[in-house]
Amino acid sequence: APGGYVYVQTGVILAAHNVSELAGVMAHEVGHVALRHVARNYYRQRGTGMLYELGAAALAIFVGGPAAYGGQLAGQLAAMAYLNHFSRDAEREADQFAVEVLPRAGISPIGLTNFFETMLQQDKGSPPEFLSSHPTTQERIDNARTAIRAADLPPGLEVDDDGRLEIIQRRIELLTGRAR
């Protein structure tokens, strides 16, 4: 979020099978902050929005009618595809950041790919990639696995935390009435 805040929904905490999965998600989100994706995206959206507004106004003035409306729709799709391309790149960068930073914290980056596998199992279909702000889950799994294989990981990286995550998950279930 703006200001560098990272929020984790209880659903993500409940979906994690172990601490390395939750840490992988959190490292990914911290990557967005560290790499200034929110700030860069804000300025990109602002510039794209101004360009779209100028184009829409020109179409309305010079063409008018249904052709202008069609041009505006095409402009909206083009702007969305342009912005989503950069969003997908930001997601890839944040995934790479997570793979690099987790071992430095003593946590196995395998949890990131395992969490993606959980997401893939729960996937109920997705829009065409050019309309999506994220790469496909399978692409993210493949990229993360490639990065992990290429990394020189130290031995003994943590996957589990001796049950502390399960205690937190149980508390969430009791407080919210939601079960995993």
SULBELRA-V302067 format. One record per residue. RES is the residue in three letters. BURIAL is + if it has 24 or more other C-alpha atoms within 12 Angstrom, else -. Layout:
res & burial
RES & BURIAL
RES & BURIAL
This chain:
res & burial
ALA & -
PRO & -
GLY & -
GLY & -
TYR & -
VAL & -
TYR & -
VAL & -
GLN & -
THR & -
GLY & -
VAL & +
ILE & +
LEU & +
ALA & +
ALA & +
HIS & +
ASN & +
VAL & +
SER & +
GLU & +
LEU & +
ALA & +
GLY & +
VAL & +
MET & +
ALA & +
HIS & +
GLU & +
VAL & +
GLY & +
HIS & +
VAL & +
ALA & +
LEU & +
ARG & -
HIS & +
VAL & +
ALA & -
ARG & -
ASN & +
TYR & -
TYR & -
ARG & -
GLN & +
ARG & -
GLY & -
THR & +
GLY & -
MET & -
LEU & -
TYR & +
GLU & -
LEU & -
GLY & +
ALA & +
ALA & -
ALA & -
LEU & -
ALA & -
ILE & -
PHE & -
VAL & -
GLY & -
GLY & -
PRO & -
ALA & -
ALA & -
TYR & -
GLY & -
GLY & +
GLN & +
LEU & -
ALA & -
GLY & +
GLN & +
LEU & -
ALA & -
ALA & +
MET & +
ALA & +
TYR & +
LEU & +
ASN & +
HIS & -
PHE & +
SER & +
ARG & +
ASP & +
ALA & +
GLU & +
ARG & +
GLU & +
ALA & +
ASP & +
GLN & +
PHE & +
ALA & +
VAL & +
GLU & +
VAL & +
LEU & +
PRO & +
ARG & -
ALA & -
GLY & -
ILE & +
SER & +
PRO & +
ILE & +
GLY & +
LEU & +
THR & +
ASN & +
PHE & +
PHE & +
GLU & +
THR & -
MET & +
LEU & -
GLN & -
GLN & -
ASP & -
LYS & -
GLY & -
SER & -
PRO & -
PRO & -
GLU & -
PHE & -
LEU & -
SER & +
SER & +
HIS & +
PRO & +
THR & +
THR & +
GLN & -
GLU & -
ARG & +
ILE & +
ASP & -
ASN & +
ALA & +
ARG & +
THR & -
ALA & +
ILE & +
ARG & -
ALA & -
ALA & -
ASP & -
LEU & -
PRO & -
PRO & -
GLY & -
LEU & -
GLU & +
VAL & +
ASP & -
ASP & -
ASP & -
GLY & -
ARG & -
LEU & +
GLU & -
ILE & -
ILE & -
GLN & +
ARG & -
ARG & -
ILE & -
GLU & -
LEU & -
LEU & -
THR & -
GLY & -
ARG & -
ALA & -
ARG & -
